[in-house]
């Protein structure tokens, strides 16, 4: 009897795995058939890299430092992660709901939590590819240009990217942590939305508020320098993970994001000569917060998404 129970469990597991692979392939087909998803995930990022990168270098006279394209890559990376997670993903699920496909998936052994985990794994892989896509095109576009340095010499863009202060391992981990958070927020939006317009409105509000308050349109140094704004910025879940991204990109201390018991201290970037000696600090408690709070949000939203998820738009 016990052997029969184990045999049935293994059989059901194999069946669920087979269905899961089929659903994963179905999500992949839907992604590439949707011009909106593919264009905004890959083509639009290329336009941003070239347009904003060269505009910052030549338009704002930053050819002497290389700061133009170095600053752009961080913003574009976060922009693409948030856009994919909280705008493209919910739209894809709503499209599934409007067809009979999702309802048919619900008639298989696939549970709602299984479907949610499949969507997380698929869109995580999309953002993983996006990350290296952006790195590749940034390197090709700016890696072979020469930029000045404080010693009077020059550095190529490749040297600035890969031999400078950027902790690429930490930056990658912080970006992937941000991607999981964005995907889970997008899943929750899709779970509570009854229509495409509904999901677009919710996703758009979260996206633009997050881009401003998490330190992408306005630097986190500027946000924190305004009294009370640090705490206001915490209304967006992405402010905390952006602390990790900022530390990884700017800290001279390797693996600083994995040392939350230490404060992270940076020069204060300002055009005012009187502020050149100031420093900007992300305190130890805020780094701990930047690790713990997103994890709590991810676990909570996965549970809520599974609870509220419906196989159709009704």
C-alpha positions in Angstrom: 0.0 0.0 0.0 2.8 2.3 0.9 4.6 1.5 -2.3 1.5 2.3 -4.3 1.2 5.7 -2.5 4.9 6.5 -3.3 4.4 5.3 -6.9 1.4 7.6 -7.4 3.2 10.5 -5.8 6.1 10.1 -8.2 3.7 9.7 -11.2 1.9 12.9 -10.2 5.2 14.7 -9.8 6.4 13.7 -13.2 3.0 14.7 -14.7 3.2 18.1 -13.0 6.8 18.6 -14.2 5.7 17.8 -17.8 2.9 20.3 -17.6 5.2 22.9 -16.1 7.6 22.6 -19.0 4.8 23.0 -21.4 3.5 26.1 -19.6 7.0 27.5 -19.6 7.3 27.1 -23.3 3.8 28.6 -23.7 4.9 31.7 -21.8 8.0 31.9 -23.9 5.9 31.8 -27.2 3.6 34.4 -25.8 6.5 36.7 -24.9 8.1 36.6 -28.4 4.8 36.9 -30.2 4.0 40.0 -28.3 5.7 42.9 -30.1 5.2 45.1 -27.0 7.1 42.6 -24.7 10.1 42.0 -27.0 10.5 45.6 -28.2 10.4 47.2 -24.7 12.5 44.5 -23.2 15.4 44.6 -25.7 15.1 47.2 -28.5 14.0 50.1 -26.3 16.9 49.5 -23.9 19.3 49.7 -26.9 17.8 53.1 -27.9 18.2 54.3 -24.3 21.8 53.2 -24.1 22.8 54.9 -27.3 20.6 58.0 -26.9 21.2 58.8 -23.3 24.8 57.6 -23.2 26.0 59.9 -26.0 23.8 62.7 -24.9 25.4 62.7 -21.5 28.9 62.4 -22.9 28.7 65.1 -25.5 25.6 67.1 -24.6 26.7 67.7 -21.0 30.5 67.7 -21.6 31.3 64.6 -19.7 33.7 63.2 -22.3 36.5 64.1 -19.9 35.4 61.8 -17.1 33.3 59.0 -18.6 30.6 59.7 -16.0 28.1 60.1 -18.8 27.7 56.5 -19.9 28.7 55.1 -16.4 25.7 56.9 -14.8 23.4 55.9 -17.6 23.9 52.2 -17.4 22.7 52.0 -13.8 19.6 53.9 -14.5 18.7 51.9 -17.7 19.3 48.7 -15.8 16.8 49.6 -13.1 14.4 51.1 -15.6 14.3 47.8 -17.6 14.0 45.6 -14.5 11.0 47.6 -13.2 9.4 47.9 -16.6 9.6 44.2 -17.3 8.5 43.2 -13.8 5.6 45.6 -13.1 4.4 46.5 -16.6 5.2 43.8 -19.2 4.6 40.8 -16.9 1.1 41.8 -15.7 0.1 42.6 -19.3 1.1 39.1 -20.4 -0.9 37.5 -17.6 -4.0 39.6 -18.4 -3.7 38.6 -22.1 -3.7 34.9 -20.9 -6.8 35.6 -18.8 -8.6 37.2 -21.7 -8.1 34.0 -23.8 -9.1 30.5 -22.8 -5.4 29.4 -22.4 -5.1 30.2 -18.7 -8.3 28.6 -17.9 -7.2 25.4 -19.6 -3.9 25.5 -17.7 -6.0 25.7 -14.5 -7.7 22.4 -15.5 -4.3 20.6 -15.4 -2.5 19.5 -12.2 -0.8 23.0 -12.3 -1.9 24.9 -9.2 -1.9 28.7 -9.0 1.3 28.7 -6.9 3.0 26.5 -9.6 2.0 28.9 -12.3 3.3 31.9 -10.2 6.6 30.1 -9.7 6.8 29.4 -13.5 6.2 33.1 -14.3 8.9 34.1 -11.7 11.4 31.7 -13.3 10.6 32.7 -16.9 10.7 36.5 -16.3 13.8 36.2 -14.1 15.5 34.5 -17.0 14.3 37.4 -19.3 15.8 40.0 -16.9 19.0 37.9 -16.6 19.4 38.2 -20.4 18.5 41.9 -20.3 21.3 42.5 -17.8 24.0 41.1 -20.0 22.4 42.6 -23.1 22.8 46.1 -21.6 26.3 45.4 -20.4 27.2 44.1 -24.0 25.8 47.1 -25.8 27.3 49.6 -23.3 30.7 48.0 -23.8 30.4 48.0 -27.6 29.1 51.6 -27.7 31.5 53.2 -25.2 34.1 50.7 -24.3 36.6 51.8 -27.0 36.3 55.6 -26.5 38.9 57.4 -24.5 38.0 59.4 -21.4 40.1 61.7 -19.3 41.1 60.9 -15.7 42.2 63.1 -12.7 45.9 62.3 -13.3 45.9 63.8 -16.7 45.9 60.5 -18.6 43.2 58.7 -20.4 41.1 55.5 -19.8 39.1 53.5 -22.3 35.4 52.9 -21.5 36.3 49.2 -20.9 38.8 50.2 -18.2 36.3 52.4 -16.5 33.7 49.7 -16.6 35.7 46.7 -15.6 38.9 48.0 -13.9 37.3 50.9 -11.9 35.4 51.0 -8.7 32.4 48.9 -9.8 31.9 45.7 -7.8 30.3 43.7 -10.6 29.5 40.7 -8.6 27.6 42.7 -6.0 26.0 44.8 -8.7 24.7 41.7 -10.4 23.4 40.2 -7.1 21.6 43.5 -6.3 20.1 43.7 -9.8 18.8 40.2 -9.6 17.4 40.8 -6.1 15.6 43.9 -7.6 14.3 41.7 -10.5 12.7 39.1 -8.1 11.0 42.0 -6.2 9.8 43.6 -9.4 8.5 40.3 -10.8 6.6 39.5 -7.6 5.1 43.0 -7.5 4.0 42.5 -11.1 2.4 39.1 -10.3 0.5 40.7 -7.4 -0.7 43.4 -9.8 -1.9 40.8 -12.3 -3.6 38.8 -9.5 -5.8 41.7 -8.3 -6.4 43.3 -11.8 -9.5 42.5 -13.8 -8.5 44.2 -17.0 -5.5 45.4 -18.9 -6.3 49.1 -18.1 -6.5 48.2 -14.4 -3.1 46.6 -14.4 -1.5 49.4 -16.5 -2.8 52.1 -14.1 -1.5 50.3 -11.0 1.8 49.3 -12.6 2.3 52.8 -14.1 1.8 54.5 -10.7 4.2 52.1 -8.9 6.7 52.4 -11.8 6.9 56.2 -11.9 6.7 56.7 -8.1 9.5 54.2 -7.8 11.6 55.7 -10.5 11.5 59.1 -8.7 11.7 58.0 -5.1 14.1 55.0 -5.4 16.9 57.1 -6.7 16.8 56.7 -10.5 15.4 60.0 -11.8 16.7 61.8 -8.8 19.9 60.5 -7.1 19.5 59.0 -3.6 22.0 61.5 -2.3 19.7 64.3 -3.4 16.7 62.6 -1.9 18.4 62.0 1.4 19.7 65.5 1.6 16.1 66.8 1.7 14.7 66.7 5.2 12.3 63.8 5.7 12.5 62.6 2.1 14.5 59.4 3.0 11.5 58.2 4.9 9.0 59.3 2.3 11.0 57.4 -0.3 10.5 54.2 1.7 6.9 54.0 0.5 8.2 52.4 -2.6 9.7 48.9 -2.1 12.4 49.6 -4.6 14.2 52.3 -2.6 15.7 49.7 -0.3 17.1 47.4 -3.0 18.4 50.5 -4.9 20.6 51.2 -1.8 22.3 47.9 -2.6 22.7 48.8 -6.3 24.1 52.2 -5.4 26.6 50.7 -2.9 27.8 48.1 -5.4 28.2 50.6 -8.2 30.0 53.3 -6.2 31.7 51.8 -3.2 35.5 51.4 -3.2 35.0 48.5 -0.6 34.5 45.2 -2.5 31.5 43.2 -1.4 30.3 46.1 0.8 26.6 45.1 0.4 27.5 41.8 2.1 28.9 43.7 5.1 25.8 45.4 6.5 27.4 45.8 9.9 29.5 48.6 8.4 28.3 52.0 7.2 28.8 52.7 3.5 30.5 56.1 3.0 30.8 57.9 -0.4 31.9 61.4 -1.6 29.1 63.8 -1.8 28.6 64.7 -5.5 27.9 68.4 -5.8 28.8 71.2 -8.2 29.1 73.5 -5.2 32.8 73.9 -4.2 31.7 74.4 -0.5 30.3 70.9 -0.5 33.3 69.1 -2.1 34.5 67.8 1.3 31.1 66.5 2.4 30.4 62.7 2.5 27.2 60.7 2.0 26.5 57.8 4.3 24.2 54.8 4.0 24.1 53.7 7.6 24.4 50.1 8.7 20.8 49.8 9.8 19.6 51.0 6.4 21.7 48.3 4.7 20.2 45.6 6.9 16.8 47.1 6.1 17.7 47.0 2.3 18.2 43.2 2.6 15.4 42.2 5.0 12.4 44.4 3.8 12.4 43.3 0.1 12.6 39.6 1.3 9.5 40.2 3.6 7.7 41.9 0.7 8.6 39.1 -1.8 7.3 36.3 0.6 4.2 38.3 1.4 3.3 39.1 -2.2 3.9 35.6 -3.4 1.5 34.3 -0.8 -1.1 37.0 -1.6 -0.8 36.4 -5.4 -1.4 32.7 -4.9 -4.5 33.5 -2.8 -6.1 36.1 -5.1 -5.0 34.6 -8.4 -7.8 33.5 -10.7 -7.5 31.5 -13.9 -9.8 33.8 -15.8 -10.6 37.6 -15.7 -14.0 37.0 -14.0 
